[in-house]
Amino acid sequence: MPECELVSKTYHQLQVTPAGALTVGDMNKWQDSHGFNITAFTAAMLALAEDATMIREAENVDVVKAAGSPWVAGDWVYWNEAGSNFTNVYASDLYCVGKAQRAATNAAVLGYISLHDDFHPIQLGTTAAPKVLTAAQNVVDIHVSSAIVENVEAFNMQMTMSGVGATGGRAKFTMNTEAALGGWANALKAEIQFGTTGSVSGLASAFCAELVAPTTAPGGGNYVALEAEIVMPTGAGVASGMAYLYCNVQGAALATFQGDGYFAIIDNAGDGATDLFYDTANGTTDAWLRIRVNGTAYYIMLSLVATEA
């Protein structure tokens, strides 16, 4: 049974130059496109440097379905090259090639899909075959401008989690390297650029971490707006500058910040013996800021003056 068989009368095709002989109906990847051929491409044709026709879009294609999970009409369908079949179960090394045309039972060995190589969740490459950059180019490049006088969110992602005991729920950015990199490297960067007349009447932050607390007292756990975590696997060493937090100020007007800036601005901290902040003198200390270390509450001593009394 071929991996793919054309059912619909209309389809879109590409002319490609294969690297080897092709079997009728096998799904293949040419450069950045996926599709299948409806005629054989022989070694003799390859020797003559002939082109092959690849079907990359069709309303109805029957495919070899992976057993083990039922299909519902509209499911995203992924090509499993290693198994020579198609599945609706996502994995990072699979590529989405369309949607299920109709339902299929768990044990079914044949499924019907709408094949659309460019009709899939946002995906560029896989873990097994990543997109290779040949120049300093932006893989995803979005430019937006707005003069609307209201709260503007050009990119909005929402995820609802309902699985008890589930973890994650995030957008994840991972940068991998086995090379000695240069002066800086980041998995994620947030930046605001103020021009000559740019300003804000309230608060501007290059990155905002906001936690909306449960409306009832939670039974346990820790709830923080920002998490900084370092993972030390077996054999890991500690660099001279390894820390939870790195802060730096730079630019031609550096001295202005050094003279007038603050390490942190804390609002709504309260002012009482049981509050986060307690403005009361005790010896040379004018106030206290509560933190927790290894489960125990401690108090950072604060002074209203920069010199010891």
Long-range contacts (C-beta under 8 A, 24 or more apart in sequence): 1-64, 1-109, 1-110, 2-26, 2-36, 2-64, 3-27, 3-36, 3-63, 3-64, 3-84, 3-85, 3-86, 4-36, 4-55, 4-61, 4-62, 4-63, 4-64, 4-115, 5-61, 5-62, 5-63, 6-38, 6-55, 6-58, 6-61, 7-58, 7-60, 7-61, 7-62, 7-112, 8-58, 8-59, 8-60, 8-61, 10-58, 10-59, 11-55, 11-57, 11-58, 11-59, 12-55, 12-56, 12-57, 12-58, 13-53, 13-54, 13-55, 13-56, 14-53, 14-54, 14-56, 15-51, 15-52, 15-53, 15-54, 16-51, 16-52, 16-53, 16-54, 17-49, 17-51, 17-52, 18-46, 18-52, 20-46, 21-45, 21-46, 22-52, 26-84, 27-63, 27-79, 27-81, 27-97, 28-54, 29-81, 29-95, 29-129, 30-54, 32-131, 33-117, 34-79, 34-95, 34-97, 34-117, 35-115, 35-117, 36-61, 55-115, 56-115, 56-117, 57-115, 57-116, 57-117, 57-118, 57-119, 58-114, 58-115, 59-101, 59-114, 60-101, 60-112, 60-113, 60-114, 61-98, 61-112, 61-113, 61-114, 61-115, 62-110, 62-111, 62-112, 63-110, 63-111, 63-112, 63-113, 64-109, 64-110, 64-111, 65-104, 65-108, 65-109, 65-110, 65-111, 67-106, 67-107, 67-108, 67-109, 68-106, 69-106, 70-103, 70-104, 70-105, 70-106, 70-108, 71-100, 71-102, 71-103, 71-104, 71-108, 71-111, 72-100, 72-103, 73-100, 73-101, 73-102, 73-103, 74-99, 74-100, 75-99, 75-100, 76-120, 76-121, 77-111, 77-113, 86-111, 86-113, 92-126, 92-127, 93-126, 93-127, 93-128, 93-129, 94-126, 95-120, 95-123, 95-126, 96-120, 96-121, 96-123, 284-308, 284-309
